[in-house]
Amino acid sequence: MSPTMDETKGQPTLMSIQTACLHFGGPLLTCRAFKQCGPRPLRGIANSEFTEAVNALEQAGLGKVRSVRVRFAPHPVQVFIKQKPENVNWPSDLCSQNDYRSKYNQNANKCISTAIKQALIDANFIPQGMFPDV
């Protein structure tokens, strides 16, 4: 029997996490949704890495980070609300305008609950009628 060695994988970079956030389907993103449904190699990132990535995206004008209280949740939920594609200054080195537009226009991920969406609407972070299920 000969020893086998798996290829080692490096720690995800801030840029790879940011790119994955922008390629995540729908206009909203939470850390929980990212960890459950994001790219497999990035699902193990720490909450602080996700927070750092979305805060950097906010600084770049690609969205807003907002915190909302959701019923039965012990802590406020941090949500990254993507900027509408027509309001983004391109070019961005993180993803193409066409990719961003197609991902933004997808339905919100199933991990983003109706309660989170309603809390965002109640706080005037997103417009009423943005989601058909709310």
TARAWO-V746505 format. One record per helix or strand. SS is the DSSP state (h for helix, s for strand). FROM is the first residue (numbers start at 1). LEN is the number of residues. If there is no record, write none. Layout:
ss: <SS SS>
from: <FROM FROM>
len: <LEN LEN>
//
This chain:
ss: <h s h h h s s h h h>
from: <14 28 31 40 47 63 77 85 97 114>
len: <9 3 7 3 13 6 6 3 8 9>
//
